[in-house]
Amino acid sequence: MSMTTPPPTDDYVARLRDAGDHAAIRALFADDGWLRARAAQGGYDGYLADMQIALDLAAGQAEAGEEPAALLDLLRYGLIGTGTAAAANYFAPGVIARAVATGLWSPGRAISAAGLSWEPTRAFDIYDALLEHGGLSREDAATVYRLMMQAAEAIDYEGARAQAFERAAKHADPETQTQSLETALAAALKAADHPDYPDRYMLLRLAEDLPDALFEKAIEGTRMLNNADARAWMLTSLARRLPERRAALIDDALKAVPAIVDATAQGMDDVMRANAIAQMADLLAGEQVTRAFEIGLTLVDEGRSWLPRAIAPLVDRLDDAQRARALAAVLLVEDEWWRKDGLLALVPHARGETQRRAFEALLTIRHGEAREAIRQALGVNANLALMEAGSVFTEQIADDEQKAWALDVLRSLRAASHTQQAAPAADTNTPSVDEQFAKTLTILWGEDRFPEFERLLPDLAPEQIRLVIEDAHGTRNEDYSRDHLLDEVAVRADGELLASMFAWAADWWQTLAECRALLIWADELGEPFRSEAVAYVESRMKPRVHPHIRIELLQLLLPHLTGEAKRARSAEALAAARAIGYAPTRAGYLSALIGVLDEADRAAAIEALYADVLTYAEFAPSPEVAKYPPAADEYGIIDRLEQVFPLLDHLQDERKAHLVARLLDLALSLGDLRWATGILAQIGRLLDTDQLARALATVNTWQDANEQAFGYVMLRPYLTAEQAATLPKTQTGGSLGRVQWLLDQAQEATGDARLELRDQALAEGMQVRVLWERRAAFIALAQAGVQEALDVVMESVSNMEEDSRWQILVQLYPQLSDQADMRRVTWRGIITQLEIQRTGSRDSLLDWFMPWAQVMPLLPPNLRAQVAPLLLEIVRDWRWA
């Protein structure tokens, strides 16, 4: 990219347009030189305005019917605009601030990047970082502060808005600071009573920083909350800061505990009440302790697991009678891990019979991790009299393993009681920084790994810091913790290292979207583009890419590899999937990989997937061996079923019969009959005579005539002639699923059979009543070549607004060769989509290559070879920083 760029002025491209020099405008966007020149001048706004002029010119050509001439330009401008906005959202706020502080960026460019943020929370983060670390002049700081407050006001969710105003307060003068915190308090109170996702955490954060002037408003607002959980926690937090009012505030907090209800309706009421008591326990006094204790005794759901959480912190202030009641309640806790907490709290504080029984109950614990916790806790205070009583009890234990463990505990306690505890020796084996760094690299989750990197940063060598940066940019779904780490790195970065942080900035989903798009085109275009696209995808699989991203990249790549290259990558994909420790996640990846692995690895993946599937309660041989309980809802069931379906084509023994039987059980038990018929479609060919009869009998009982009819369609090919003759001649309203199924069958048929199936699909489509389903059905029919369906769709489209109909027309573009007006509407819609992609949210950019996929069926054959290098260039060669 050696083009010489002209001096960047705001009116340069407009003057070229007015002069009719479209070729010169096109040349400005042939590489990234103009982007760099305009961005260095003051930001991205001018560049994007210039590109809008270029895009408008290309759009005008497309609307005038010059589609081939304008197509490449439209695609180029759309992708560059999307990439520019996306890049500005990839840069960590602290990195942008450091670039301004070191002179690499101007303040105007940073403000411009913040203006491209998809969400106001991100814009706020950039402004906050600039004020904190950007080294701004007083004038620039005033501008950034004003923009930051506007961004805070624009945040929709009250909890996030409260956090923003709390953070903004540190940049304000004392008077404005109080106003900002007051706004934060009001938003946090609203968040605590949010009807869908109540949030007390922001309130608790504010309680730590509130100035004296806001205490009364905080107390008054908290007492008025409907959310009893937030009320209890916030009043407790305020009580810690207001010791002179502690008794009254804690009294109100305690009154709120019985009213705490889990708004998610997941049965977590007792958990929340126990946690509320535990966090206020040290502030309780007098009769408040008794009241809290009585509430704790009511926590009996889920095997009383949460009762010890509430009672244990109160034991030291209970009387003997209450401790005896506490022991009786704790002994009823089903889970030994939770039971041991209550017992360990009682042993040092109870007396006589209560203490002895609590100690003996500890010696009967079988839970391995609980045993270790018991040994360590008891060893701190060895009680000889208690040990003697324990010895008598232990001798009566009948189970040899249990008795051996109890005796071993008693021996440890006796040794501890006769040994003077020496001061801990100085640790002379502290791992070196290199050893600590190497260990940190092995931590799987970024939210755990990144804080360790931050701790080590001051002592890391430059090459290790580069590895940290690469690691941070290879993560997935950990944007906040990643950006926090990069902010800390940026504080120490200068020159080349800081520039590299911009060059490496990208999100995992952008990488996946780019690679998916390139490989889609590789299928269409073959060599040499295929090899270049594959090489680019290979280059994205850096050593520190998150394992889940690596698996998904390999899943995309494997269909395009052959020979030794495929064998090596196939083995890598299988190993990465099998290394995932959580079976449901592992099963999902194995299921997705089975179709692309080579033969040997496919066999191993099938065995591993089958083993994982058997850990689900739905497929386990018996309830006793199931590792994971039944899915919480039918969506969860379907997720598990989709992991099973790939096995059906590869297993040929009793294991297949087992899965089919369980799939049938699940299909016939589902409340959503659309899913039930979908499963029957998958397994109908695999059912034996008895299973078919059972399925038919169940479908006969369905009350929904449409789904019942579709169930008959699914089963009919596998029924005996006698069974088929008994099927009722049901008139139904039709469904999208039946239309698509009939079209799929028609695609595999030939001659008269194909025509008959298409006619049946059209008849079904005519009967569909739900508007969006009917429209989708007729689009599918039109794409299959049914002219009557195309006529119906076009009649419907003619009554729509242009911004709606293009989304349908783009699917039918190949059928519109003689309708120039409709083709122009389609192009206007695509141009609109390019604008949405450029300025939309992170979610809309998840498939940021969508315009490529939309344009694909629209391309004349002679343009395909030109589009391929363009896509590769935009993805591979452009530099957005």
Residue pairs with C-beta under 8 A, 6 or more apart in sequence:
1 31
1 32
1 33
1 877
3 27
3 30
3 31
3 33
4 33
5 28
5 33
5 34
5 36
5 37
6 12
8 34
8 37
8 38
8 41
8 46
10 46
10 49
12 50
13 25
13 28
13 50
13 53
13 54
14 53
16 22
16 24
16 25
17 25
17 53
17 57
22 57
25 53
25 54
25 57
26 54
26 73
28 34
28 50
28 54
29 51
29 54
29 76
29 77
29 80
31 878
32 877
32 878
32 879
32 880
34 47
34 50
35 47
35 80
35 84
35 878
35 880
36 879
38 44
38 46
38 47
38 50
39 47
39 109
39 112
40 106
40 109
42 106
42 108
42 109
42 112
43 106
43 108
43 109
43 110
43 111
43 112
43 113
43 115
44 84
44 85
44 88
44 109
44 112
44 113
44 115
44 116
45 112
45 115
47 84
48 81
48 84
48 85
48 838
51 77
51 80
51 81
54 73
54 77
55 73
55 74
55 77
55 78
55 81
55 831
55 834
57 73
58 70
58 73
58 74
58 77
59 70
59 74
59 827
59 828
59 831
61 67
61 69
61 70
61 73
62 70
62 71
62 74
62 824
62 827
62 831
63 824
63 827
63 828
65 820
65 823
65 824
67 823
67 827
67 858
68 860
68 862
68 863
71 855
71 858
71 859
71 863
71 867
72 863
72 866
72 867
72 870
74 827
74 830
74 831
74 834
75 851
75 852
75 855
75 867
75 870
75 871
76 870
76 874
77 834
78 831
78 833
78 834
78 837
78 838
78 851
79 849
79 851
79 852
79 871
79 874
80 874
80 878
81 834
81 835
81 837
81 838
82 834
82 837
82 838
82 845
82 848
82 851
83 848
83 874
83 878
83 880
84 116
84 838
84 880
85 116
85 118
85 838
85 839
86 510
86 845
86 848
86 880
87 505
87 880
87 881
88 112
88 113
88 116
88 117
88 880
89 116
89 117
89 118
89 122
89 842
90 505
90 506
90 507
90 510
91 113
91 502
91 505
91 881
92 482
92 483
92 486
92 487
92 490
92 501
92 505
93 122
93 125
93 126
93 128
93 129
93 483
93 487
94 129
94 133
94 483
94 484
94 486
94 487
94 488
94 490
94 491
95 486
95 487
95 490
95 493
95 498
95 501
95 502
95 505
96 105
96 110
96 113
96 114
96 126
96 129
96 130
97 110
97 126
97 129
97 130
97 132
97 133
97 134
97 487
97 490
98 104
98 133
98 490
98 491
98 493
98 498
99 105
99 110
99 498
99 502
100 106
100 107
100 109
100 110
100 130
100 134
100 135
100 136
101 133
101 134
101 135
102 494
102 495
102 498
104 498
104 499
107 130
107 134
107 136
107 137
107 140
107 144
110 126
110 130
110 134
111 130
111 143
111 144
111 147
113 126
114 122
114 123
114 126
114 127
114 147
114 151
115 123
116 839
117 123
117 126
118 840
118 841
118 842
118 845
119 841
119 842
120 151
120 152
120 154
120 155
121 151
121 155
121 160
121 164
123 147
123 151
124 148
124 151
124 152
124 155
124 164
124 167
124 168
125 483
127 144
127 145
127 147
127 148
127 151
128 148
128 167
128 168
128 171
129 487
130 136
130 144
131 141
131 144
131 145
131 148
131 171
132 171
133 490
133 491
134 140
134 144
136 144
145 168
145 171
145 172
148 168
148 171
149 168
151 164
152 161
152 164
152 165
152 168
153 161
155 161
155 164
157 191
158 187
158 188
158 190
158 191
158 194
158 199
159 187
159 188
159 191
159 194
159 199
159 201
159 202
161 184
161 187
162 184
162 185
162 186
162 187
162 188
162 191
162 202
162 206
163 184
163 202
163 205
164 184
165 180
165 181
165 183
165 184
165 187
166 180
166 181
166 184
166 202
166 205
166 206
166 209
168 180
169 176
169 177
169 178
169 180
169 181
169 184
169 209
170 177
172 179
172 180
177 211
178 211
178 213
178 214
181 206
181 209
181 210
181 211
181 214
182 214
182 217
184 202
184 206
185 206
185 210
185 214
185 217
185 218
185 221
186 221
187 202
188 202
188 203
188 206
189 203
189 221
189 222
189 225
191 198
191 199
191 202
191 203
192 198
192 199
192 200
192 202
192 203
192 225
192 227
192 230
192 234
193 225
193 226
193 227
193 230
197 263
198 227
198 229
198 230
198 263
199 230
200 227
200 229
200 230
200 233
200 234
203 222
203 230
203 233
203 234
203 237
204 233
204 234
204 237
206 218
207 218
207 234
207 237
207 238
207 241
208 237
208 241
210 218
210 241
215 238
215 241
215 242
218 234
218 238
219 235
219 238
219 249
222 230
222 231
222 234
222 235
222 238
223 231
223 235
223 252
225 231
225 234
227 263
228 256
228 257
228 259
228 260
228 261
229 256
229 260
229 261
229 272
229 276
231 252
231 253
231 256
232 253
232 254
232 256
232 257
232 260
232 276
232 280
233 253
233 276
233 279
235 249
235 250
235 252
235 253
235 256
236 249
236 250
236 253
236 276
236 279
236 280
236 283
238 249
239 245
239 246
239 249
239 250
239 253
239 280
239 283
240 246
240 283
242 249
246 283
247 285
250 280
250 283
250 284
250 288
251 288
253 276
253 280
254 280
254 284
254 288
254 291
254 292
254 295
256 276
257 273
257 276
257 277
257 292
257 295
258 273
258 295
258 298
260 269
260 272
260 273
260 276
261 269
262 268
262 269
262 271
262 272
267 301
267 302
269 301
270 299
270 300
270 301
270 302
270 306
270 307
271 302
271 306
273 295
273 299
273 306
273 310
274 296
274 299
274 306
274 307
274 309
274 310
275 309
277 292
277 295
277 296
277 309
277 310
277 313
277 314
278 309
278 310
278 312
278 313
280 292
281 292
281 313
281 314
282 313
284 292
284 314
284 317
289 314
289 317
289 318
290 322
292 310
292 314
293 311
293 314
293 318
293 322
293 326
295 310
296 307
296 310
296 311
296 314
297 307
297 311
297 325
297 326
297 329
299 306
299 307
299 310
300 307
303 333
303 334
303 335
304 329
304 332
304 333
304 334
304 338
305 333
305 334
305 335
305 338
306 338
307 329
307 330
307 333
307 338
307 342
308 330
308 333
308 338
308 339
308 341
308 342
308 345
309 338
309 341
311 326
311 329
311 330
311 342
311 345
312 341
312 342
312 344
312 345
313 345
315 323
315 326
315 345
315 346
315 349
315 350
316 349
318 326
318 349
320 350
320 351
320 352
320 354
323 346
323 349
323 350
323 351
323 354
324 350
324 353
324 354
326 342
326 346
327 342
327 343
327 346
327 350
327 354
327 357
327 358
329 342
330 339
330 342
330 343
330 346
330 358
330 361
331 339
331 357
331 361
333 339
333 342
336 365
336 366
336 367
336 370
337 367
337 369
337 370
339 361
339 365
340 362
340 365
340 367
340 370
340 373
340 374
343 358
343 359
343 361
343 362
344 362
344 373
344 374
344 377
344 378
346 354
346 355
346 358
347 355
347 358
347 359
347 362
347 378
347 386
348 381
350 358
355 386
356 386
356 389
359 386
359 389
359 390
360 389
360 390
360 393
362 374
362 378
363 390
363 393
363 394
363 397
363 405
363 406
363 409
364 397
364 402
364 406
365 371
365 374
366 402
371 405
374 409
375 409
375 412
378 409
378 413
379 412
379 413
379 416
382 413
382 414
382 416
382 417
384 417
387 410
387 413
387 414
387 417
390 406
390 410
391 410
394 403
394 406
394 407
394 410
397 403
397 406
431 439
433 456
433 459
433 460
436 452
436 456
437 456
437 460
437 464
440 449
440 452
440 453
440 456
441 449
441 467
441 471
441 544
443 449
443 452
444 547
444 581
445 478
446 472
446 475
446 476
446 478
446 481
446 482
446 546
447 478
447 481
449 471
450 472
450 478
450 481
450 482
450 484
450 485
451 481
453 468
453 471
453 472
453 485
454 484
454 485
454 488
457 465
457 468
457 488
457 489
457 492
458 492
460 468
462 497
465 489
465 492
465 493
465 497
466 497
466 500
467 544
468 485
468 489
469 486
469 489
469 497
469 500
469 501
469 504
470 504
470 542
470 543
470 544
471 544
472 482
472 485
472 486
472 489
473 482
473 504
473 505
473 506
474 508
474 542
474 544
474 545
474 546
474 549
475 482
475 508
475 546
476 508
476 546
476 548
476 549
477 508
479 507
486 501
489 501
490 498
490 501
493 501
499 881
502 881
503 879
503 881
505 881
508 545
508 546
508 549
509 846
510 845
510 848
511 540
511 549
511 553
512 549
512 552
512 553
512 556
513 846
513 847
513 848
513 849
514 536
514 540
514 849
514 875
515 536
515 537
515 540
515 553
515 556
515 557
516 556
516 849
517 849
517 852
517 853
517 871
517 875
518 533
518 536
518 537
518 871
518 872
518 875
519 533
519 534
519 537
519 556
519 557
519 559
519 560
520 852
520 853
520 856
521 529
521 533
521 852
521 856
521 867
521 868
521 871
522 529
522 530
522 533
522 534
522 560
524 856
524 864
525 864
525 865
525 868
529 868
529 869
529 872
530 560
532 872
533 560
533 872
534 557
534 560
534 561
536 872
536 875
536 876
537 553
537 556
537 557
538 557
540 553
541 550
541 553
541 554
545 553
547 576
547 579
547 580
548 580
548 585
548 589
550 572
550 573
550 576
551 573
551 576
551 577
551 589
551 593
554 569
554 572
554 573
554 576
554 593
555 573
555 592
555 593
555 596
557 569
558 566
558 569
558 570
558 573
558 593
558 596
558 597
559 596
561 569
566 598
567 598
570 596
570 597
570 598
570 601
571 601
573 593
573 596
573 597
573 601
574 593
574 597
574 601
574 604
574 605
576 589
577 586
577 589
577 590
577 593
577 605
577 608
578 586
578 590
578 608
580 586
580 589
583 612
583 615
583 627
583 628
584 612
584 616
584 628
584 640
586 608
586 612
587 609
587 612
587 613
587 643
588 639
588 643
590 605
590 608
590 609
590 612
590 643
591 609
591 642
591 643
591 644
591 645
591 646
593 605
594 602
594 605
594 606
594 609
594 646
594 647
594 650
595 646
597 605
602 650
606 647
606 650
606 651
609 643
609 646
609 647
610 647
610 651
610 655
612 643
613 619
613 640
613 643
613 644
613 647
613 659
614 620
614 621
614 625
615 626
615 627
615 628
616 626
616 627
616 628
616 630
616 631
616 640
617 623
617 626
617 628
617 629
617 630
618 630
618 631
618 637
618 640
618 662
618 666
619 640
619 644
619 658
619 659
619 662
620 626
620 627
621 658
630 637
631 637
631 639
631 640
634 670
634 671
634 672
634 675
637 666
637 670
638 675
641 663
641 666
641 679
644 659
644 663
645 682
647 655
647 656
647 659
648 656
648 659
648 660
648 682
648 683
648 686
651 659
656 686
660 683
660 686
660 687
660 691
661 691
663 679
663 682
663 683
664 679
664 683
664 687
664 691
664 694
664 695
666 679
667 675
667 676
667 679
667 680
667 683
667 695
668 676
668 694
668 695
668 698
670 676
670 679
673 702
673 704
673 707
673 708
673 711
674 707
674 735
674 737
676 707
676 711
677 707
677 710
677 711
677 714
677 737
678 737
680 695
680 699
680 711
680 714
680 715
681 714
681 741
684 692
684 695
684 714
684 715
684 717
684 718
685 717
685 718
687 695
687 718
689 720
692 715
692 718
692 719
692 723
693 723
695 711
695 715
696 715
696 719
696 723
699 708
699 711
699 712
699 715
700 708
702 708
702 711
705 730
705 731
705 732
705 733
706 732
706 733
706 734
706 735
707 735
708 730
708 732
709 730
709 732
709 738
710 732
710 735
710 737
710 738
712 727
712 728
712 730
713 738
713 741
714 741
716 724
716 727
719 727
732 767
733 767
733 768
733 769
734 763
734 764
734 765
734 766
734 767
734 768
734 769
734 777
735 764
735 768
735 773
736 768
736 770
736 773
736 774
736 776
736 777
738 761
738 764
739 761
739 764
739 765
739 768
739 777
739 780
739 781
740 777
740 780
742 757
742 758
742 760
742 761
742 764
743 757
743 758
743 761
743 780
743 781
743 784
745 757
746 753
746 754
746 757
746 758
746 761
746 784
747 754
747 784
749 757
758 781
758 784
758 785
758 786
761 781
761 784
761 786
762 781
762 786
762 788
762 789
764 777
765 774
765 777
765 778
765 781
765 789
768 774
768 777
775 793
775 796
775 808
778 789
778 792
778 793
778 796
779 789
779 793
779 808
779 811
779 812
781 788
781 789
781 790
782 789
782 790
782 793
782 812
782 815
783 811
783 812
783 815
790 812
790 815
793 808
793 812
794 819
794 822
797 805
797 808
797 809
797 822
800 808
802 825
802 828
802 829
803 829
803 832
805 825
805 829
806 825
806 826
806 828
806 829
806 830
806 832
807 829
809 816
809 822
809 823
809 825
809 826
809 829
810 826
810 829
810 830
810 854
810 858
813 823
813 826
813 857
813 858
814 857
814 858
816 822
816 823
816 826
826 858
830 851
830 854
830 855
833 850
833 851
833 854
834 851
836 844
837 844
837 845
837 848
837 850
837 851
847 853
852 871
855 867
859 867
